[in-house]
Amino acid sequence: MSLARGIDPCLEAIASLDAQIQAWVQVSPQPSTGSGLLSGVPFGAKDIMETRGLLTEYGSPIYRGRAGVEDADIVTELKKRGGILLGKTHTAAFAYVTPAPTRNPRNLNHTPGGSSSGSAAAVAAGMVPFALGTQTKGSVLRPASYCGVTGFKPTFGLFSTKGVLPFAKSLDTLGFFTQWPRDMLELWHALDRRGEPIDAVVLGAPDPMPAVEAPMAAAFQAALATLRRGGVAIRSIDIAGMLATLVHAAHIVMCYEGARFHQQRYEEYGARLVDLADMVRFGLTIDESQYDEARRHIDACRQKVAELYKATPVILVPAATGPAPAGLASTGDPAMNAPWTALGTPAIAIPIPVGPALPLGLQLTAAHGQDGVLLRTAERVSDLLHAT
């Protein structure tokens, strides 16, 4: 799907499909405030992003009916470039783990992932050409993998998060969903971001593999084999152990920062915050020395990975531990994504061909600031994987 898609087909798709999928909190197209390469292109915004005059409920019944008073910076930027905010998409409560009502468009009996549940599902169902999400651990890349679309987490700090409900200040990152990498590259250019044309880069792939489920392990190895047959150079790198330690460090940082940001909310609402209340109680038991140790470990890993990128400018890993879990009780495991969020590197999840099976994604990562190289490589890799 190209980004060049008008409002009417999107509204028709929503009217036809959303009663079952429940991707949207509110659908109310807002006028653009300028013109540009996104003129007339509809998009959805995750419901932790402030939007003037539209609902901004943080995915929680506590805030039901709350309306925003101004637009988040990213919404303002998109509208100035001609984009039309179509409405607000469901999120796990406070962008944590309490699931939204959204179902996976590929199989309604499975989770779409989270916390950017509605944005991923809306794009996967063809309701909107692109949508906004956020990622603190794996809240963009994992839903993209589960729903069979493309999810992109740019370099940390590249886009302003003003007007977006924080969780952990050193991890929170804006993200985007599109159907395919070529659409993401189109969006990137529409935002006046550029990447120089690149020659083929050497890719890195973990050996041994990180701990993933059998379907993901098989699909990942099959993808590597397809790329090698297509002439792509892939070098084995030993990162599985480091990734596991980064998952733990990211969890400590997230809970320490998240507990202190949400502490006042917890004191006001207590158990009504559900899973977030448990996180705050745990996070407040983490002392500053544990937090500082986790931050130092992440910094040390960042230096190691920077060296790896010199030889393998793009590193491939699974985009999730497996296919979307059955049911809506869980949004899934972010273990494949949390390390790259902690490192602040750009990362993108793209669909792997799996036939009629539940979707699986391939995750590509690159060094800080190499977002354009990453997007161009993702487009090339996708073309090879999906060549007929």
C-alpha positions as CSV (number, residue, x, y, z in Angstrom):
1,M,0.0,0.0,0.0
2,S,1.3,3.4,-0.9
3,L,0.8,6.4,1.4
4,A,-1.2,8.0,-1.3
5,R,-4.6,7.0,0.0
6,G,-7.6,9.3,0.6
7,I,-9.9,9.5,3.6
8,D,-12.9,7.8,2.1
9,P,-11.4,4.3,1.5
10,C,-10.0,4.5,5.1
11,L,-13.4,5.4,6.6
12,E,-15.0,2.6,4.6
13,A,-12.5,0.1,5.9
14,I,-13.0,1.3,9.4
15,A,-16.8,1.1,9.1
16,S,-16.5,-2.4,7.7
17,L,-13.9,-3.9,10.0
18,D,-13.4,-2.0,13.3
19,A,-16.4,-3.4,15.1
20,Q,-14.5,-6.7,15.3
21,I,-10.9,-5.4,15.4
22,Q,-11.4,-2.4,17.7
23,A,-8.3,-0.5,16.7
24,W,-9.8,3.0,17.2
25,V,-10.8,4.9,20.3
26,Q,-12.2,7.7,18.2
27,V,-12.5,8.5,14.5
28,S,-12.9,12.2,13.7
29,P,-10.8,13.5,10.8
30,Q,-9.0,16.7,11.6
31,P,-8.0,19.3,9.0
32,S,-4.3,19.6,8.1
33,T,-2.7,22.9,8.8
34,G,-0.3,23.1,5.9
35,S,0.8,21.3,2.7
36,G,3.6,19.0,1.6
37,L,4.3,15.5,0.6
38,L,1.7,14.2,3.1
39,S,-1.1,16.4,1.7
40,G,-4.4,14.5,2.0
41,V,-2.7,11.4,3.7
42,P,-4.7,10.1,6.7
43,F,-2.9,8.8,9.8
44,G,-3.7,7.5,13.3
45,A,-2.2,8.6,16.6
46,K,-1.7,6.4,19.6
47,D,-3.9,7.4,22.5
48,I,-1.1,8.6,24.7
49,M,-0.4,11.5,22.3
50,E,-2.1,14.8,23.0
51,T,-4.5,15.8,20.3
52,R,-6.4,19.1,20.5
53,G,-10.1,18.4,20.8
54,L,-9.9,14.7,20.4
55,L,-10.0,12.0,23.2
56,T,-6.7,11.4,24.9
57,E,-7.5,8.7,27.5
58,Y,-4.2,6.9,27.9
59,G,-6.0,3.6,27.4
60,S,-7.4,3.8,30.9
61,P,-11.0,3.9,32.1
62,I,-9.8,6.4,34.8
63,Y,-9.5,9.0,32.1
64,R,-12.5,8.1,30.0
65,G,-13.8,11.2,28.2
66,R,-10.7,13.2,28.7
67,A,-9.9,15.5,25.7
68,G,-6.6,16.9,24.7
69,V,-6.0,20.7,24.7
70,E,-3.1,20.8,22.3
71,D,-1.4,18.6,19.7
72,A,1.8,16.7,20.5
73,D,4.8,17.9,18.5
74,I,4.8,14.9,16.1
75,V,1.1,15.4,15.4
76,T,1.7,19.1,14.7
77,E,4.6,18.3,12.4
78,L,2.5,15.8,10.4
79,K,-0.5,18.1,10.1
80,K,1.8,21.0,8.9
81,R,3.1,18.7,6.1
82,G,-0.5,18.1,4.9
83,G,-1.3,14.9,6.9
84,I,-4.9,14.4,8.1
85,L,-5.2,13.0,11.6
86,L,-8.0,10.5,11.2
87,G,-8.4,9.7,14.9
88,K,-6.9,8.0,18.0
89,T,-5.9,4.4,18.2
90,H,-6.1,2.1,21.2
91,T,-3.1,1.6,23.5
92,A,-2.4,-0.7,26.4
93,A,-3.2,1.4,29.5
94,F,-0.5,4.1,30.0
95,A,1.5,2.3,27.3
96,Y,2.3,-0.5,29.7
97,V,1.0,-4.0,29.6
98,T,-2.7,-3.9,30.5
99,P,-4.2,-5.0,27.1
100,A,-6.3,-2.8,24.9
101,P,-9.5,-4.3,23.4
102,T,-7.8,-4.5,20.0
103,R,-7.7,-7.8,18.2
104,N,-5.1,-9.0,15.6
105,P,-6.5,-8.5,12.1
106,R,-4.6,-11.6,10.9
107,N,-6.4,-13.7,13.5
108,L,-9.0,-12.2,15.8
109,N,-8.3,-14.8,18.4
110,H,-4.8,-13.5,18.9
111,T,-3.3,-10.4,20.4
112,P,-2.0,-7.6,18.1
113,G,0.8,-7.0,20.6
114,G,1.2,-3.8,22.6
115,S,1.4,-1.2,23.7
116,S,0.8,0.4,20.3
117,S,-2.0,-2.1,19.7
118,G,-4.5,0.0,17.7
119,S,-1.9,1.6,15.5
120,A,-0.4,-1.7,14.4
121,A,-3.9,-3.3,13.8
122,A,-5.2,-0.3,11.9
123,V,-2.4,-0.4,9.4
124,A,-2.5,-4.2,9.1
125,A,-6.3,-4.0,8.4
126,G,-5.8,-1.3,5.7
127,M,-7.7,1.2,7.7
128,V,-5.0,3.9,7.4
129,P,-1.7,4.0,5.4
130,F,0.4,4.9,8.5
131,A,0.0,5.4,12.2
132,L,2.0,6.6,15.2
133,G,3.2,4.5,18.1
134,T,5.7,4.7,20.9
135,Q,8.3,2.2,22.2
136,T,9.8,1.9,25.7
137,K,10.7,-1.8,25.4
138,G,9.1,-3.4,22.3
139,S,5.8,-1.5,21.8
140,V,6.3,-0.8,18.0
141,L,8.4,-3.6,16.7
142,R,6.6,-6.5,18.4
143,P,3.1,-5.4,17.3
144,A,4.5,-4.9,13.8
145,S,5.8,-8.5,13.8
146,Y,2.6,-9.9,15.2
147,C,0.4,-8.1,12.7
148,G,2.5,-8.6,9.7
149,V,3.4,-4.9,9.0
150,T,6.4,-2.7,9.1
151,G,7.3,-0.9,12.4
152,F,10.1,1.6,12.7
153,K,11.8,2.9,15.9
154,P,14.1,5.8,14.9
155,T,17.3,6.7,16.7
156,F,16.5,7.8,20.3
157,G,15.8,11.5,20.5
158,L,15.4,12.1,16.8
159,F,11.8,13.1,17.1
160,S,10.3,15.2,19.9
161,T,8.2,13.4,22.4
162,K,6.6,16.6,23.8
163,G,2.9,16.0,24.2
164,V,3.4,12.3,24.5
165,L,2.7,10.7,27.9
166,P,6.1,9.7,29.3
167,F,7.0,6.3,30.8
168,A,10.8,6.2,31.1
169,K,12.6,9.3,29.9
170,S,15.8,7.5,28.8
171,L,13.9,4.9,26.8
172,D,10.7,6.4,25.3
173,T,10.9,6.7,21.5
174,L,8.4,7.6,18.9
175,G,7.7,5.1,16.2
176,F,5.8,4.6,12.9
177,F,3.8,1.8,11.3
178,T,3.3,1.3,7.5
179,Q,2.5,-1.8,5.4
180,W,5.9,-2.1,3.8
181,P,9.4,-0.8,4.1
182,R,9.1,1.2,0.9
183,D,6.1,3.0,2.5
184,M,8.2,3.8,5.5
185,L,10.9,5.2,3.3
186,E,8.3,7.3,1.6
187,L,7.1,8.6,5.0
188,W,10.8,9.3,5.9
189,H,11.3,11.4,2.9
190,A,7.9,13.2,3.5
191,L,9.3,14.2,6.9
192,D,12.4,15.8,5.1
193,R,14.6,13.0,6.4
194,R,17.1,11.7,3.9
195,G,19.5,8.8,3.5
196,E,22.2,8.7,1.0
197,P,21.9,5.9,-1.6
198,I,24.0,3.0,-0.4
199,D,25.8,0.1,-1.8
200,A,25.1,-3.3,-0.4
201,V,26.2,-3.5,3.2
202,V,27.4,-6.6,5.1
203,L,24.7,-7.8,7.5
204,G,25.3,-9.4,10.9
205,A,23.2,-12.2,12.3
206,P,23.4,-13.8,15.8
207,D,25.1,-17.2,16.2
208,P,24.1,-18.7,18.6
209,M,20.5,-17.6,18.2
210,P,18.7,-15.7,20.9
211,A,16.1,-17.8,22.7
212,V,13.0,-17.8,20.5
213,E,10.2,-20.1,19.7
214,A,10.6,-22.8,17.0
215,P,8.4,-21.0,14.3
216,M,10.5,-17.8,14.7
217,A,13.8,-19.7,14.7
218,A,12.9,-21.6,11.5
219,A,11.5,-18.5,9.7
220,F,14.6,-16.4,10.7
221,Q,17.0,-19.1,9.4
222,A,14.9,-19.4,6.2
223,A,15.1,-15.6,5.7
224,L,18.9,-15.7,6.1
225,A,19.1,-18.5,3.5
226,T,17.0,-16.5,1.0
227,L,19.1,-13.4,1.5
228,R,22.3,-15.3,1.0
229,R,20.9,-16.8,-2.3
230,G,20.2,-13.3,-3.3
231,G,23.8,-12.3,-3.0
232,V,23.7,-10.7,0.5
233,A,26.8,-11.0,2.6
234,I,25.9,-12.1,6.2
235,R,28.4,-12.5,8.9
236,S,27.8,-14.4,12.2
237,I,28.2,-12.4,15.4
238,D,28.0,-13.5,19.0
239,I,25.5,-11.2,20.7
240,A,22.9,-13.5,22.2
241,G,24.4,-13.3,25.7
242,M,24.7,-9.5,25.6
243,L,21.1,-9.2,24.4
244,A,19.9,-11.2,27.4
245,T,21.7,-8.9,29.8
246,L,20.3,-5.9,28.1
247,V,16.8,-7.1,28.6
248,H,17.3,-7.2,32.3
249,A,19.1,-3.8,32.4
250,A,16.3,-2.2,30.3
251,H,13.7,-3.6,32.7
252,I,15.5,-2.0,35.7
253,V,15.8,1.4,34.0
254,M,12.1,1.3,32.8
255,C,10.7,0.4,36.2
256,Y,12.9,2.8,38.1
257,E,12.0,5.8,35.9
258,G,8.4,4.7,35.3
259,A,7.7,4.3,39.0
260,R,8.9,7.7,39.8
261,F,7.0,9.4,36.9
262,H,3.8,7.6,37.8
263,Q,4.2,7.7,41.6
264,Q,1.8,10.6,42.1
265,R,-0.8,8.9,39.9
266,Y,-0.4,5.7,42.0
267,E,-0.9,7.6,45.2
268,E,-4.1,9.0,43.8
269,Y,-5.6,5.9,42.1
270,G,-3.8,2.9,43.7
271,A,-5.0,-0.5,42.5
272,R,-7.2,1.1,39.9
273,L,-4.1,1.4,37.8
274,V,-4.0,-2.4,37.6
275,D,-0.7,-3.6,36.2
276,L,0.8,-0.1,36.4
277,A,0.3,-0.2,40.1
278,D,2.4,-3.3,40.4
279,M,5.1,-1.7,38.3
280,V,5.2,1.4,40.5
281,R,5.4,-0.7,43.7
282,F,8.3,-2.8,42.3
283,G,10.0,0.2,40.7
284,L,10.1,2.1,44.0
285,T,12.1,-0.8,45.6
286,I,14.9,-0.3,43.0
287,D,17.5,2.0,44.6
288,E,19.6,4.5,42.8
289,S,22.7,2.3,42.8
290,Q,20.9,-0.5,41.0
291,Y,19.6,2.0,38.4
292,D,23.1,3.5,37.9
293,E,24.6,0.0,37.5
294,A,22.0,-0.8,34.8
295,R,22.7,2.5,33.0
296,R,26.5,1.7,33.1
297,H,25.9,-1.7,31.7
298,I,23.8,-0.3,28.8
299,D,26.5,2.3,28.1
300,A,29.2,-0.5,28.0
301,C,27.0,-2.5,25.6
302,R,26.5,0.5,23.5
303,Q,30.2,0.8,22.9
304,K,30.5,-2.9,22.1
305,V,27.7,-2.7,19.5
306,A,29.2,0.4,18.0
307,E,32.3,-1.6,17.2
308,L,30.1,-4.4,15.7
309,Y,28.4,-1.9,13.4
310,K,31.8,-1.0,11.9
311,A,32.1,-4.4,10.3
312,T,28.4,-5.2,10.0
313,P,26.5,-1.9,9.5
314,V,23.1,-3.6,9.8
315,I,22.4,-6.4,12.3
316,L,19.5,-8.8,11.8
317,V,17.6,-10.4,14.7
318,P,14.1,-11.8,15.2
319,A,11.5,-9.1,15.7
320,A,9.7,-11.1,18.4
321,T,10.1,-14.3,20.3
322,G,7.4,-16.0,18.2
323,P,4.0,-15.4,16.6
324,A,1.3,-13.5,18.4
325,P,0.1,-15.4,21.5
326,A,-3.5,-16.7,21.5
327,G,-6.0,-14.6,23.5
328,L,-6.0,-11.0,24.6
329,A,-4.7,-11.5,28.1
330,S,-1.1,-10.7,27.2
331,T,0.5,-8.3,24.7
332,G,3.6,-10.6,24.3
333,D,7.2,-10.7,25.2
334,P,9.4,-7.7,24.3
335,A,12.8,-9.5,24.8
336,M,13.8,-9.2,21.1
337,N,13.3,-5.4,21.1
338,A,14.1,-4.1,24.5
339,P,17.9,-4.3,24.0
340,W,17.8,-2.0,20.9
341,T,15.5,0.4,22.7
342,A,18.0,0.6,25.6
343,L,20.9,1.1,23.2
344,G,19.0,3.9,21.4
345,T,19.7,2.5,17.9
346,P,17.3,2.7,15.1
347,A,15.4,-0.6,14.4
348,I,12.8,-1.7,12.0
349,A,10.6,-4.8,11.9
350,I,9.5,-6.1,8.4
351,P,7.3,-9.0,7.5
352,I,8.9,-12.4,6.8
353,P,7.0,-14.6,4.2
354,V,5.2,-17.3,6.2
355,G,2.2,-18.2,3.9
356,P,-1.0,-18.7,5.8
357,A,0.7,-19.0,9.2
358,L,0.5,-16.2,11.8
359,P,2.8,-13.3,10.9
360,L,6.5,-13.2,11.9
361,G,8.9,-10.3,11.5
362,L,12.6,-9.7,10.8
363,Q,14.2,-7.0,12.8
364,L,17.0,-4.9,11.3
365,T,19.1,-2.5,13.4
366,A,21.9,0.0,12.7
367,A,24.2,2.5,14.4
368,H,22.9,5.7,16.0
369,G,22.0,8.2,13.3
370,Q,22.0,5.6,10.5
371,D,18.3,5.6,10.1
372,G,18.4,6.3,6.3
373,V,20.8,3.4,5.7
374,L,18.6,1.2,7.8
375,L,15.5,2.0,5.9
376,R,17.1,1.6,2.5
377,T,18.6,-1.8,3.6
378,A,15.2,-2.9,4.9
379,E,13.6,-2.1,1.5
380,R,16.2,-4.1,-0.3
381,V,15.9,-7.0,2.2
382,S,12.1,-7.0,1.9
383,D,12.3,-7.1,-1.9
384,L,14.5,-10.1,-1.8
385,L,12.4,-11.9,0.8
386,H,9.2,-11.3,-1.1
387,A,10.5,-11.7,-4.7
388,T,8.3,-14.1,-6.7
